[in-house]
Each structure stands twice: as C-alpha cells, then as structure tokens.
Amino acid sequence: MLKNVRTLAYCALCIALATVTSMIKVFEFPTGGAITLCSMLFATLPGFLFGPVVGLVSGVTYGILQFILEPIALSPVQVILDYILAFGAFGVSGFFCSRKNGLFIGYLAACGLRWFFSFLSGWVFWGEYAWSGWNPAAYSAVYNLIYIGAEALVTVAMLKVTSVFHAFDRVKAMVAAQ
C-alpha cells in the first residue's frame, strides 16, 4: 500500500513538473506547438522510474491535463491523437528503464512516438495550414519535427551534463530502494 502511495506521489510530481515547464515556452509557433523548458523529460520520468504501465497511465493523465488547460478540439479522433496518444507516448520510456542509458533511449523513443502521433494529427487535421507549395504530410512531418526535435536536442544536451544525468540516476536508485 505504501509503495502505491509513493508511486502515485512521484508520478503526480512528475506530471506537475511537466505541466509547469510546459508553460515556460522558449518558442511558441503561431499554429500550435512549442519548445518548452524540458517538459517532455518530466513527462517521461514516470516510465523511466516505474516501468511502462505506470508511464503510460501518467502520460495519458498528462495529456488529459494538457487538454483541460489548452483545449483544441476539431474532432474526437484529433483529440485522441493530439492528447491521449501523443502524450501517452511518453510512457514508452518505461520499456527502457532497466537498460544502460535507459533514460536517453527511453526519452528519445518517447519523443519519436510523440512526433509520430503529432505528425498523423497534423497530416489529417491540420493540413490546411501547410506552407505554400507543401503537401500536408511533408508539412506535418517537418513542422512537428522542428518543435519536438528542438526540445529533444536541448534536453539531451542537458542530460549529457554528468551531474544532471547522475541526479536522475540517484532519483531512480532512491525510488528503487523504497
């Protein structure tokens, strides 16, 4: 019972950190998407700390919270792609939680899957905003890669700082010891 309460507390903290940092926008695009202050990293931590099931539930919870805070809904399928699946994708980090460099690999896998769902949504629902001369699929692929990729690169560079990387390892060890 106590372990479940601790898991819930850690996940709530990660979701809160992801939400707060998602509001700190380094750059925001006029038609949606933003480069934030490492919000995707905090969203992947529940999976890294507790595995894929907890990670997926936390990611979906984070997506629902993002929808509540900034709802953009064209159709139920678009909401599922942009919020449930794209943010739920952060939970795939849990599949790499016990591997060497699992935080890096899991984070990049989560960002890649988030890009995929955002790409699908952009292609199907946001294609009318494609740049002049671009088809909707190419536009969506590049558009989503710009903001998701930029934040991923900045976050990976930050994680390459040894003290930052070891801090996350210490948190993982602390969680495992409890």
GIRA-V982161 format. One record per helix or strand of 2 or more residues. SS is the DSSP state (hx for helix, st for strand). FROM is the first residue (numbers start at 0). TO is the last residue. If there is no record, write none. Layout:
{{SS & FROM & TO} {SS & FROM & TO}}
//
This chain:
{{hx & 1 & 21} {st & 24 & 27} {st & 33 & 35} {hx & 38 & 49} {hx & 51 & 68} {hx & 75 & 95} {hx & 101 & 124} {hx & 126 & 128} {hx & 135 & 158} {hx & 161 & 176}}
//
